Amino acid sequence: MTSKVRDGLDQKTVDIIKSTVPVLAEHGEAITKHFYQKMFRDHPELKNIFNQTHQKVGDQPKALAATVYAAAQHIDQLEKILPRVKEIAQKHRSLNVKPEHYPIVGEYLLIAIKDVLGDAATDEIIEAWGKAYGVIADVFIQVEDGMYKETASQEGGWTGFRNFSVVKKVKESDVITSFYLSPADGGAIPAYQPGQYLTIKAQIEGDQYDHLRQYSLSDAPGKEYYRISVKREDGIQECPAGVVSTWLHNEVDEGDLIPVSAPAGDFQLDLSTRRPLVMLSGGVGFTPLLSMVNTLKENQPEREVYFIHAARNGSVHAMKEEMTLEGHGKTMFIYENPNSTDIQEKIYDKGGYIDLEWLKRSVPRESEFYFCGPKGFMKAIYQSLRQWGIPEEQIHFEFFGPKGSLEA
């Protein structure tokens, strides 16, 4: 990738891009918010691809700003952001982003830089960013092309969206329901890595645009179905209700068809190591970890595993029996506000929250740590592990947005 940058960008362009790094640190989010507003105004068809809820709460502009900042910072060594590129490319492949979308994004990104920075965005800076964007876009296109080809070449693989039938719908708790999906064409489906997700296309009656959402696969691969376990997001305070999750819970029934893209995602279980494994989940964040645990039960039954799940209380704790690791490891439940039944039946191990001192007493430090859950939970777990001195290479997580958000 370095040689490609050298071939595509002269030193003057690289110097100009690097000189804009402080400006992007200050104005990056304003630029990306303006970018999305203008692009959606002129190309509303792209609303069929982008998550509009993430636009409303500001997650998408923040994530894009972080990516643009990292690209500018490492414009002469883009290989340093290749892990982030691959992570985003997985999302793009699952959303069916195509090469023809990139020129549109580039055009409106340059417009946004000029509009937000005004006279400070000289013709020289805009020209340099145009060149840089071309190189960066080419990297994404090449990585995604490889992913499309790999996905299509798998047994049962496909690109784009394929209709799946809801063969079973199971209520797991007051707020979580599982959907078992099988291909409507009766064909084979490819295996996936435990921890990956599906993208479903929700075509909701009365809505002008499609809604694409990613949901983690919650069972081990190798079955004749895919399973997703979805939390109904009813909406609280500034967070709007989940358009797709409420549709799935309230409108979708067994026998209905849902367009689905092939499994994707780089949050994957490493089966090459025999280190003890610690799984930490909060709320519906257990879903990718449950896929991993079920895989371990089948493939590494001798491995030492600790599954720690945090929930508000027993009424919203889904799939607790499947989380139990009898003969395969130890399961611990942490309830923030246990109800009377929880207390009476003693079905949880700790009240309150997961804290570092408790973690030190409960799991071995030399473990591989995997975690997933709400942002506050993720931030607390990440900071606790780093404070404990756990090396970065033993820390694995699924999180939307820049990793720095967990460190702040």
Summary of the structure (lengths in Angstrom):
residues: 408
radius of gyration: 22.3
end to end distance: 30.6
largest distance: 70.5
contacts: 1279
relative contact order: 0.10
helix: 49%
strand: 19%
